[in-house]
């Protein structure tokens, strides 16, 4: 091995990286998206300042990635809360919980974007006349979402009626080997080249079950709103830093 191999390293293992350079293209992605209202105080407890909560809506996505660069065919899930960054013209959706079944996608989400990804077992399928999305960890279904199968055609713009989740905001925290915090930032990432092939809406349901390792139950369902099934392609680009906590405190 040459020193140049280390200098040019992007990810490890050096001879077999867990994930590649960006951009990454995701093709033929099926998504079940459900919106519900929760307790405002419960959602507020999960939002790091200086972000401001935009309301009491929770967004649940369950994805089937049929053809993802590097990662192949896998399932993913995300729980999001609409937020804004006061003093800046920035709105988006903050992610307190994400569970998925690809180790490479877990790593890239955590190491690059700062997403709080953990291993889990999401799944999305049609059962007769019903879309059923589940997210399990430790053998417990922590999220079960349902939606009638392709009941009403919808415009993709309707997906943004309860909050613009196109910009994903995360709290990135990385601890150095010496135990000191090396990175503490609010980061943002926005999908590129989004192409929505179809979109359907209907009355959705979301059921949550407690699990200490996947505590989505901390955002209890108080009122169901709309649900959507949609199929899309998009590209994952690099993101940007919105706020650097260490620099703000003079530590960087």
Rosetta blueprint (number, residue, H / E / L):
1 X L
2 X L
3 X H
4 X H
5 X H
6 X H
7 X H
8 X L
9 X L
10 X L
11 X L
12 X L
13 X L
14 X L
15 X L
16 X L
17 X L
18 X L
19 X L
20 X L
21 X L
22 X L
23 X L
24 X E
25 X E
26 X E
27 X E
28 X E
29 X E
30 X E
31 X E
32 X E
33 X E
34 X E
35 X E
36 X E
37 X E
38 X L
39 X L
40 X H
41 X H
42 X H
43 X H
44 X H
45 X L
46 X L
47 X L
48 X L
49 X L
50 X L
51 X E
52 X E
53 X E
54 X E
55 X E
56 X E
57 X E
58 X E
59 X E
60 X E
61 X E
62 X E
63 X E
64 X E
65 X E
66 X E
67 X E
68 X E
69 X L
70 X L
71 X L
72 X E
73 X E
74 X E
75 X E
76 X E
77 X E
78 X E
79 X E
80 X E
81 X E
82 X E
83 X E
84 X E
85 X E
86 X L
87 X L
88 X L
89 X L
90 X E
91 X E
92 X E
93 X E
94 X E
95 X E
96 X E
97 X E
98 X E
99 X E
100 X E
101 X L
102 X L
103 X H
104 X H
105 X H
106 X H
107 X H
108 X H
109 X H
110 X H
111 X H
112 X H
113 X H
114 X L
115 X L
116 X L
117 X E
118 X E
119 X E
120 X L
121 X E
122 X E
123 X E
124 X E
125 X E
126 X E
127 X E
128 X L
129 X L
130 X E
131 X E
132 X E
133 X E
134 X E
135 X E
136 X E
137 X E
138 X L
139 X L
140 X E
141 X E
142 X E
143 X E
144 X E
145 X E
146 X E
147 X E
148 X E
149 X L
150 X L
151 X L
152 X E
153 X E
154 X L
155 X L
156 X H
157 X H
158 X H
159 X H
160 X H
161 X L
162 X L
163 X L
164 X L
165 X L
166 X L
167 X E
168 X E
169 X E
170 X E
171 X E
172 X E
173 X E
174 X E
175 X E
176 X L
177 X L
178 X L
179 X L
180 X L
181 X E
182 X E
183 X E
184 X E
185 X E
186 X E
187 X E
188 X E
189 X E
190 X E
191 X L
192 X E
193 X E
194 X E
195 X E
196 X E
197 X E
198 X E
199 X E
200 X E
201 X E
202 X E
203 X E
204 X E
205 X E
206 X E
207 X E
208 X E
209 X L
210 X L
211 X L
212 X L
213 X L
214 X L
215 X L
216 X H
217 X H
218 X H
219 X L
220 X L
221 X L
222 X L
223 X E
224 X E
225 X E
226 X E
227 X E
228 X E
229 X E
230 X E
231 X E
232 X E
233 X E
234 X E
235 X E
236 X E
237 X L
238 X L
239 X L
240 X E
241 X E
242 X E
243 X E
244 X E
245 X H
246 X H
247 X H
248 X H
249 X L
250 X L
251 X L
252 X L
